[in-house]
């Protein structure tokens, strides 16, 4: 594999300084990097091209947003901004930039750079990017040290959205307005700089010596290795090739660690709100799942408890609502409306709707535990001959996204983590019109309720509307909630700070909190 350094650029430059890059202190042998292995997918180095947890883990360390979340916080605070707030209404939001910020190439971080960063997301509208998160954005205005966002409708969650890695600020000199950056080098203003990128991918990061922002601690050199599944992460862990495993080890291994069978490992466990769904393609009445009666039959055949026990060794727990436990507005509508794994109930609804069985559908899934899960779901749906399920496997995360967004699957398995600590992050992107799932589902009732929820700065006042949305979802079944995971991070005894990588509903991976004990 070729290692590409931050300082390797085309042209006649003979040094980093000549190219306009800062001379950054690279790691010495005494600064051995902390190596992290994860089975989370990685999509793109460019924030306009990635809307997944693996990519966002990278963005939250290399780039800055105007606002950010402290660990465990429920509201954002300034990062690249000095201050932010709504002006006269919830349709105009203004930030004043923090002074003296620079990208790692020495270029200044300005209000114009912020405008450019948001403009290009909406201009490019990459199908794998975060543009759905900013669907309400009309325009961005930059004037001096101020940047102003003009929204189409009131949105009290706007500060939350721009605090996510989707709000990463990029250098206009490096990132084109109308297309993704294709080079394997990037400059950001976050706590880390990208020092190299290898196919795999394997990413090397070094502390950013010119960083100014919300993170008060300077981190240590880090490498992130992205693996195709948990089995590959476990092989790397067993071979002592990685120091930290995040979203990586197999369920059986995690269960044994949780039971205290290995005392030579630091294990951090968090109650996460990361959820798994069976997404159903409703895009056409001619598709098998275009009929709501068929979707309701699917909901009644799923046995969540068995999935949790047999496939995931109780490292996950059954989920019966769109909004997971621990998030404001959580309900249990799928538990209230549907029986658990009842072929007779499902068969009766199909007969009443005049549906011929078996209903033939395709089910898309990834490899590793997702493949085991898909086989278990296939067996559950095919009970009593009600369905005939063809499994379609995909090994590459980017290709999997492309396939489900193109509508190739009748149903597919998807894990969804929160963008920010608010129920809106499980509603607008998943069941709002033009949702990121590309499921073909839309509901005027849900869109209306979403608009109402976004008018409340006091988010507790939105609970009733979020619960009504979940009732509609349980009736329409554009997706079936499957389970909610615990978050596990395992680390070698010499590595501390692993608990800061445990999900806290903000999408931020705090690599700067990791450290290695010195002998």
N, C-alpha and C positions, 0 to 999 in steps of 0.2 A: 504494500500500500504506500502511496506517496503521501508524505506529510506536507501540508500546505501551511506556511507560516503567515502571520499577519503582515509581515513586511514584504512578501513576494507579490509584486504588482507589475503589470506590463509597462513598457516604455523604457526610458533611458535612465531611470533612477538608479543610483549606485549605492544608496543607503536608505534607511528608514527616514532619517531626517530630511534627506533630499526629496523624498516622496511626500513630505508633509506629515509623516507619522511621528508620534512621540517615541522617544527611546524608552521602552518599557523594561523593567527589571525581570528577566526571565528566571525561571526556577533553577536553582542550583541543586547538586546532589543532596545537599542538606535539606532542601525543600521538596522532598519527595511528594508528589501529588497524592491527594486522597482520591481513590478510584471508586466511582459509583457505577453500579450495574442496575439497569432497569428494563422491564419488558414493556414500558410505555412506548408507544410509537413516536416517531419524529418525522415531521412533514417538511419543514423548510426553515432556513436561516432567516428569511425575510418575514417580519411580523405580519405583513399583508397576505402571506400565503399559508399560515398555520393557525388552526383553531382546535387544538388538542392539548392534553395535559403534558405530553412529552415535549412538544415545541414550546409551550408556555413556560415550562421549567427553565428552559434555556433563556427565553426572552426576559424573564423576571430577574435575571442575573446580569445580562449583558446590556440591556436597554433600561431606560428610565421612563416612567409615566409621570404625568403631572401630579397624580396622587398615588398613594399606596396604602396597604393595610399592614399594621403591626400584627405580630403573632397573636391570634385569638381575638382580634378587634372586630367589631361589627360595623364600624364606620371608617372611611378612609381618612388619611391625613396627608398634608403636603409632602411631595418628594421633589420633583423638578420645579414645581410651583412654590412660590412663597406663600400664596393664599389663593383660595377659590371660593366662589359662592354664586348662588342665583342672584339675578338683579331684581327687576320689578316683577317677574313672574317665573313660573317653572318652565318657560320656553327659552330663556336666555341664561347662559351660564358663563361666567367670566373668571379667568385665572390671571394672576400676575406672576411672571416668571421669577425664579430664584436667580440672583445675579452671579456671574462668574462661572457658570457651568460650561464645560467643553466636552466635545466628543473625544474618544481616545485617539483620534487623528489630529487633534488640536483645533478643529473647527468649533466655533461657538454654538451653544445650544440656545436657540432663539424662539420667539413666538412664531416667526415665519417657518421654522423647522417643525413646530407642532402642527401648524396649519397644513404644511406639506404632507406630514405623516398621516393625518386623517383624510385629506383630499385624495391621496393615492389609494387608500383602502377602498374608498367608494368608487374611484375611477377604475381600478383594476377589477374589483369584485371577483376575486379568484374564488372558484367554487369550493376550495378547501380553506378559504380564509375567513376572517371574523366580520365581514361586512354585515351579516344579519344582526349583529349586536348593535350596530349603529344605523339601523333602518330609519330611526326617527330624526337623524341629523340632516338638516337642510343645507347649512353652510358653516364655514369657519372663517373668522375674521382675525387678522393679526395687525396690531397697531402698537409700535414701540415694544414695551415689555409685557403687553397685555394680549391675551388670546381669548376670543369670545365665540361660543358655540350657539348657533341659532337652531332651535328644534321645531319640528312640525307640530308637536303637541306636548302638553305638559308631561314632564317625566322626572319624578323625584328620585329615580334610580340613576340618573345620568352621572352623578359623581362616582357611583359604584362602578359604572361601566368604563369610564375613562381611567379608573384606577387599576384595571386589569392589564395584563400584558398585551391585550389588543390595542391599548393606548400607548404602546411603545413609541418613543420619539426617535426618529432616524434622521441621518444627515442628508439633506437634499442633494449634496454633491455626489453622494454614493448611490442613493436609491432613486431610480427613475420614477416619474410621476405615473406613467401609464403601463408599467410592466414590472414584474418581480426582478429583484437583483439576482443574477445568475452566478456571480463570482462566489468563491468559497472564503471570502474575507468580508468582515463587517466591522464597522466602528459604532460603538454605542457610548453611553455616558453612565452605565450602571456600575455596580460594585466590581464587576469582572470584565476582562477583555478576552476576546477569542484569540488564542495563540495558534491553534491549528485545528483542522478538520480532516478526518480520514473517512473513507467509505466504511460503512457499517451501520450507522455512523459512530465514530468515536471523536469526541470533542474535548479539547484541552482548553482550560480557562486559567487565567492568572489574575491576581488582584489588580484592580485599576488604581494606579497611584494618583490619579487626578480626580477621583470620584468625590462628589459632594452631594449628599442626599440624606434620606431618612435612616439608612443603615449606619449605625454608629461603630460597628466592629469591622476591622479589616480581616478578610478571609485568608485562607491558605490556598495554594495551587490545587486545582481539582481537575479530574478527568471524568467524563461521563461516557459510558458505553451503553448503547441501545441494542438490546437483543430481541430476537423475533418472538420469544416466548419465555415463560418462567422456567422451563426445563433448561434452556440455554443459560439463563442467569444462574441457576443452581449449579450447573457444571462449572461456571466461572468462579462461583463462591467456593465450591469444594476444592478447586484447583488453586485457591488463594490468589486469584487474579484480580479480585475486587475487594475493597475494604468495606463498602456499604452496599446493601441490596435494598432497593426501593421498588415497590410494586413488582417484585421479582420472584421470590422463592415459591415453590409449589405449595398448594394447600396442605398436603400431608406433612411437609417439613415445618410449615408455620404452626400447624396444630401441635406437633411434637415440641417445638420450641416454647409455645405458650404453656404447655404442660410441664415446663421446666426440665426437659430431658437433655438439654445442652447448656451447661453453665459457662461455656467459653465464648458466648455471644451476647452482645448488648441488644436487647429486643425492646423496641418502642412500639406501643400499640395505641392507636387513637380511634375513637368512635367517629368515623367519617360519614359524610353525606354523599359519597360517591355511589351512584345507583346503576343498576343494570336493567335494560328494557329489551323486550322483544318488539321491534318496530314493525308495523304492518302497513303495507303499501295500499293506500286507498285511492290512488290517483285516477282510477277508471272503474266504472261499474262493470266493465267487461273482465276485469281482473278478478281472480277468485276471492280476494279479500276486499274487493270493492263493496261487497254486501255486508252490511252491519251484522246480520244474523250469523254469518260465518265468523266474523271477528269476535262476536260474543261467545261463540262455541269454543274458539281458541282460548279465550279467557277462562272458561270453565274447565278446560282440560289440563291446564298447567298445574303441576304439583311443586310449589315452591319449596316446601319443607324437604322434599326428597332431593331436589337440586342442591339445597344448602348442605344436607347431610352427606349424600353419597359423592357428589362431584367436588364440593368445596370443603368437606370435613368440618363443617360448622364454623368456618372462618368468615362466613357471610350469614345474614339473617333475612328471612322472607320480607318482601316489600309489597304493600297492597295499595299504594297511592302514587300519583305522579310526583308529589313533593315528599322527599324522604323524612324520616324521623330526625328530630333535632333542628328542623327548619320551620320557621313560623308558618302556620297554616297547614301543617301536615294533617292528613285525614286517613281513613281506612276504607275508602269507597269500594275498591275491588273486593275487599273482604265482605263488605256489607251486601253487595249486589250479586256476587257470583259464588257458587259452591267451589270447593277445592277439589280438583281432579274428579269430575263427575261426568262420565261418558253418557249416562242416561239423560241427564239434564241437557247436555250439548246436543245429543241426537234428537231430542224432542224439538229444540229450537230450529234445528236444520230442517226437520220434517215440516214444521209449521210454516217455514219460509219457502218450502218447495225446492230445497237445495238437494241435488243429486250427490250421493256419496259413493266412493271417497272423493273428497275435495283435494285436487292435486295442487300443491304449492311447492315453491322453492324456498329454501332457508339458507341465507348467507351467514358465514361465520369465519372467524380467524382460526389460527392454530393453537396448540397448547390446550389449556383448560377450557378455552372456548369451543374447541372441537369436541371435548368430552361433554360439555354442556349441550351442544347442538345435537349430539347423538341421544342424550337423555330426553331432550325436548321432542325429538322425532318419535321416540318410543311412546311418550305421553300423548302426543297428538294422534298417533296412529292406532290407539286403543279402540277396539270395537269397529275398526275399519272406517272410521269417520274421515280421516285424512290420509293422503299419501304424500309423504314429504321427501323431496330430493334435496340433499345437502350439497351446497356449493362452497368450497373452501378457498380461502385466499391467504397467502403467506405474507404478503407485503401490506403494511398499514396504509400507505398512500394509495395503492391500487384498490384496496378494500373500500376506502372512502369514495374513490371515483366510481366504483361499481354500484354502491348503494345509492349514490347521488344521481346516477344515470337511470335508476329505476330497474336495474337488472333483477333484483330479488323481490319475491312476493313478501318475504319477511326477512329480517336480519337482526342479529344480536348486537347491541351497542351499549357501551358503558359511558355514563355521563357524569362528569364532576362539575361542581359549582364554579361559575366564573367569579362570583362574589357572594357574600353572606346575605342573601335575600331570596325569597321564594320565586321572584321574577326570573331568576336564572334557570329555573326548571320549567318555566311556563312559556314565555315568549319564544325562546329558541326551539322548543320541542313541539308545541302545539299551536303557536300563533300562526297567522297566515304567512306564507313564504318562509316557513321554519327551516332550520338548518338540516333537518332530517330528510328533506325532499320526499316526504311520505305522501304528498298530494292532499293532505288533510288541511281543512280550514273550517272555521266556525265563526259566524258573525257574533254569536253569543259570547264566545271566549274572547274574541278581539275586543268586544265592548267592555267586558269585565277587566281585561288587561289595561285598557285605557283608564278605567276608573281607579285601579290600584296605583297607577303611576301618578296620580294627583295627590297622594298622601305622603307628606314628608315624615309624619309619624307613621311608620310602617305597620304598627299594631292595628291601625284603623283599616288596613287592607285585608285582614284575615278573612272576613266574611266573603269577599269577592274571590279570594284564592280558593276557598273551600267550595264555592259554587263552580269554579272552573274545574275542579277535580271531580265534582259530580257529573258534569257534562262529559269529561274525558272517560269516566267509567261507563257511561251510556253509549258513547260513540266508538270507543276502543280503537283509537289510532295507534295505540301501543299498549303493551301489557307489562306493568312493573313486575320484575322478577325478584331481585334481591338488592340488599344494601350491604356494602362491604365494611369490614374493619380495615384500618390502615396500618400496615406493618412496615417497620424499617429495622433491618438487622445490620449491626456494625461489629467490626472487630473490637476487642477489648481496649485497644490503644486509641480508638477514634471516639470522640465525644461530640455531642450536639446533634446526633441522629434524630432526636425527637422533634427538632425543628423542621424536619422534612415531612413529618406526619401532617396530612391534609388538615387545614383549618378553615375551609370554605372560601379561601381568598385566591387560590390559584398561584400563590407565591411559594417558590422553593428557596428557602433561605440557606444557600450554600455557604455564605460567609460565617454561619454559626458553627460549621464543622471545624474540628481541630484534632490534631494528632498529639498524643502525649509524648513528650520528649524524655528520653532516658537520662 
